[in-house]
Amino acid sequence: MSAVLKTRDRIIQDSLALFNAQGERAVTTNHIAAHLGISPGNLYYHFRNKQAIIAELFDQYEAQVDSFLRRPSGRPLTVDDKTFYLEALLAAMWHYRFLHRDLEHLLDSDVQLAQRYRLFSQRCLERAQDIYQGFVEAGILLMSPAQIEALTLNSWIIMTSWVRFLCTARGDASDLSQAMLRRGIYQVLALEGGYIAAPARAAVEALYARLHVPLEQVLGPKSQG
């Protein structure tokens, strides 16, 4: 049994690495099997197709996001919590970046995954609104319910499209770095600039400085026209 689990875990880990490095569409089950040094039949013993591997990776991604995207109970939120949420989002985006890069294709290819992703999106938006409401109640942000709703939606759009933006803006997905994704987190934080309460501004501006990545580092050198 341990050998079976070990092989299954290796398939998951190596598939994730290949998907992240090359993009999901460029990687087949034969590529994965060859990379692992196992036969395609051995791979199919554990996963009936590539969609099953992707579904397992989405399980992991969903569980990771669910584990931190919630308001703590029994205490008010702090600027340190804002740092925690942003860093946790960055880690999840980086570790499963192929999901963001190839999202539309993945959802078009798997009806069940598309349904699961819709439910996941709804849950994330609801929890993010609750978290923003917590920052308002803590006196860190000054926002109305309508502003919270709009900020939540705009943040989600940036988070879920940032990797694809990088791929199209740079014209090359092979050299994506964690710093480039960090700029996406910075963009989310920048949306809050007009809503920060005066007592929290110094701490939030320190967080701005910590997350900022120069745009030329994100987009690469300008082409000569």
Protein Blocks (a to p, Z undefined) as FASTA:
>chain_A
ZZmmmmmmmmmmmmmmmmmmnopklpcfklmmmmnopafklmmmmpgbfklmmmmmmmmm
mmmmmmmnccdehiacdfklmmmmmmmmmmmmmmmmmmmmmmmmmmmmomklmmmmmmmm
mmmmmmmmmmmmmmmmnomaccdfklmmmmmmmmmmmmmmmmmmmmmmnopaklgcfklm
mmmmmmmmmmmmmmccfklmmmmmmmmmmmpccfklmnopaddZZ
